[in-house]
Amino acid sequence: MLCPNCIDKISQPFEQLQPWIISLFKYRDPIIRKAVWVLKYRGSHSIASDLAPYLHDEIINFLGESMLMEKEKVVLIPIPLTNKKYRERGFNQTEILAKEIWKENIDFFELNSISLIKTKETEPQAKIKQKSKRLKNMHGVFSIKKSELIKGKTIILVDDITTTGATLSEARKVLRKAGAKKVFAVTVGH
């Protein structure tokens, strides 16, 4: 579905929404919209595998040469689902995506799918139009388990889509409070 020629045809790749969020593509592009839908609702490993090299390269470019020289691995943390949502869906699309990015460079990245926990069910962010309501919807939904795995580390949050950044901001706040050194985020679309 996402051959290199298709990806090259997608308009306006890469945008930095905030100084700490990298978003690769415009979600309104029909190819990206369909790819994200297939990833999110079908758990397509092939879509994640097709996107991973592009996400990997943008992360490396964003972090710069100095990070490549550090001895500490950069930790990839997928935005989690609640246990209930995970049981319903059977997979977490952001975990699939993070795993594929990790496979691109296992010497540089560490995958951590256990430290960030979503503890509360929320209304889907896509159904909420106002930024203030999105922020309120995500307030206090994440907690940390095994904080020793993130303390002092540079973290990249992985998500499929960001609109207002409410989900990523809340996750970042919790990770920083738990001792993460730096927290950035990468998404497929915005």
C-alpha positions as CSV (number, residue, x, y, z in Angstrom):
1,M,0.0,0.0,0.0
2,L,2.8,2.4,0.8
3,C,5.5,1.9,-1.8
4,P,8.3,4.5,-1.9
5,N,6.8,6.1,-5.0
6,C,3.4,6.5,-3.2
7,I,5.1,8.1,-0.2
8,D,7.1,10.5,-2.4
9,K,3.9,11.7,-4.0
10,I,2.3,12.7,-0.6
11,S,2.2,16.4,-0.3
12,Q,4.1,18.4,2.4
13,P,5.9,15.7,4.3
14,F,7.3,16.5,7.8
15,E,6.2,19.3,10.0
16,Q,7.3,20.3,13.4
17,L,4.0,21.2,15.2
18,Q,5.7,22.2,18.5
19,P,9.5,22.3,19.2
20,W,9.2,18.7,20.6
21,I,6.6,17.1,18.2
22,I,7.6,15.8,14.8
23,S,4.7,14.9,12.5
24,L,5.6,13.3,9.2
25,F,2.5,13.8,6.9
26,K,-0.7,15.7,6.6
27,Y,-3.5,13.5,7.7
28,R,-5.9,14.9,5.1
29,D,-3.8,13.2,2.4
30,P,-6.0,10.3,1.3
31,I,-3.1,7.8,1.2
32,I,-2.0,8.7,4.7
33,R,-5.6,8.7,6.0
34,K,-6.2,5.2,4.6
35,A,-2.8,3.9,5.8
36,V,-3.5,5.2,9.4
37,W,-7.0,3.7,9.3
38,V,-5.5,0.3,8.3
39,L,-2.8,0.5,10.9
40,K,-5.2,1.6,13.7
41,Y,-8.1,-0.7,13.0
42,R,-6.5,-3.7,11.3
43,G,-3.1,-3.7,13.1
44,S,-1.2,-3.8,9.8
45,H,2.4,-4.6,10.4
46,S,3.2,-4.0,6.8
47,I,1.9,-0.4,7.0
48,A,4.0,0.1,10.1
49,S,7.0,-1.4,8.4
50,D,6.5,0.8,5.3
51,L,6.4,4.0,7.5
52,A,9.1,3.1,10.0
53,P,12.1,4.0,7.8
54,Y,10.7,7.5,7.2
55,L,9.9,8.0,10.9
56,H,13.3,6.7,11.9
57,D,15.1,9.1,9.6
58,E,13.1,12.1,10.8
59,I,13.9,11.2,14.4
60,I,17.6,10.9,13.7
61,N,17.6,14.2,11.8
62,F,15.7,15.9,14.6
63,L,17.9,14.6,17.4
64,G,21.1,15.4,15.5
65,E,24.6,14.0,15.5
66,S,25.2,14.6,19.2
67,M,22.6,12.1,20.3
68,L,24.0,9.5,18.0
69,M,27.3,9.7,19.9
70,E,25.8,9.3,23.3
71,K,26.1,5.9,25.0
72,E,22.5,5.9,26.3
73,K,19.9,4.5,24.0
74,V,16.9,6.7,23.1
75,V,13.7,5.1,24.5
76,L,10.7,4.7,22.2
77,I,7.4,4.7,24.1
78,P,4.2,4.0,22.3
79,I,1.1,5.9,23.5
80,P,-0.8,3.1,25.4
81,L,-4.4,2.0,25.3
82,T,-6.4,1.1,28.4
83,N,-6.5,-2.6,29.1
84,K,-10.2,-2.7,28.0
85,K,-9.5,-1.0,24.7
86,Y,-6.5,-3.3,24.1
87,R,-8.7,-6.4,24.8
88,E,-11.3,-5.1,22.4
89,R,-8.9,-4.3,19.6
90,G,-6.4,-7.1,20.2
91,F,-3.4,-4.8,19.5
92,N,-2.0,-1.3,20.0
93,Q,-1.2,0.3,16.7
94,T,1.3,2.7,18.2
95,E,3.1,-0.3,19.8
96,I,3.3,-1.9,16.3
97,L,4.7,1.3,14.9
98,A,7.2,1.8,17.7
99,K,8.4,-1.8,17.3
100,E,9.0,-1.3,13.6
101,I,11.0,2.0,14.2
102,W,13.0,0.1,16.9
103,K,13.9,-2.6,14.3
104,E,15.3,0.1,12.1
105,N,18.1,0.8,14.6
106,I,18.2,-1.5,17.6
107,D,21.7,-0.2,18.5
108,F,20.3,3.4,19.0
109,F,16.8,2.7,20.3
110,E,15.3,0.9,23.2
111,L,11.6,-0.1,23.1
112,N,9.6,0.4,26.3
113,S,5.9,-0.6,26.1
114,I,5.5,-1.1,29.9
115,S,6.3,2.2,31.7
116,L,3.5,4.5,30.4
117,I,0.1,3.2,31.3
118,K,-3.3,4.6,30.3
119,T,-5.5,4.2,33.4
120,K,-8.8,5.8,32.4
121,E,-11.2,5.3,29.5
122,T,-11.7,8.5,27.6
123,E,-13.9,9.6,24.8
124,P,-12.0,9.3,21.5
125,Q,-10.1,12.6,20.9
126,A,-11.3,12.6,17.2
127,K,-14.9,13.1,18.5
128,I,-13.9,16.3,20.5
129,K,-13.5,19.4,18.4
130,Q,-12.4,22.0,21.0
131,K,-8.8,22.0,22.2
132,S,-9.8,22.9,25.8
133,K,-12.1,19.9,25.9
134,R,-9.5,17.6,24.4
135,L,-7.0,18.7,27.1
136,K,-9.6,18.1,29.8
137,N,-10.5,14.7,28.3
138,M,-6.8,13.6,28.6
139,H,-6.1,15.1,32.0
140,G,-4.8,12.5,34.5
141,V,-5.2,9.5,32.2
142,F,-1.6,8.3,32.3
143,S,0.5,6.9,35.0
144,I,4.0,5.5,35.3
145,K,5.1,2.0,36.1
146,K,8.8,1.1,36.6
147,S,10.0,4.6,36.6
148,E,13.6,3.4,36.9
149,L,13.3,2.5,33.1
150,I,12.7,6.1,32.1
151,K,14.6,8.1,34.8
152,G,17.3,10.3,33.2
153,K,16.5,9.0,29.7
154,T,15.7,10.7,26.4
155,I,12.2,9.5,25.3
156,I,10.4,9.6,22.0
157,L,6.7,9.1,22.3
158,V,5.1,7.3,19.3
159,D,1.6,8.0,18.2
160,D,-0.4,7.6,14.9
161,I,-2.1,11.0,14.7
162,T,-1.9,14.3,16.6
163,T,-4.2,17.2,16.2
164,T,-4.0,19.5,19.2
165,G,-1.2,17.6,20.9
166,A,-3.4,17.0,24.1
167,T,-2.6,13.3,24.3
168,L,1.2,13.8,23.7
169,S,1.3,16.7,26.1
170,E,-0.3,14.8,28.9
171,A,2.0,11.8,28.4
172,R,5.0,14.1,28.3
173,K,4.0,15.8,31.5
174,V,3.8,12.4,33.3
175,L,7.1,11.2,31.9
176,R,8.9,14.3,32.9
177,K,7.5,14.3,36.3
178,A,8.8,10.7,36.7
179,G,12.3,11.8,35.8
180,A,12.7,11.5,32.1
181,K,15.6,13.8,30.9
182,K,14.0,14.9,27.6
183,V,10.7,13.9,26.0
184,F,9.9,14.3,22.3
185,A,7.2,12.8,20.1
186,V,6.8,11.5,16.6
187,T,3.5,10.9,14.7
188,V,2.6,9.7,11.3
189,G,0.1,12.4,10.6
190,H,-1.4,15.7,11.9
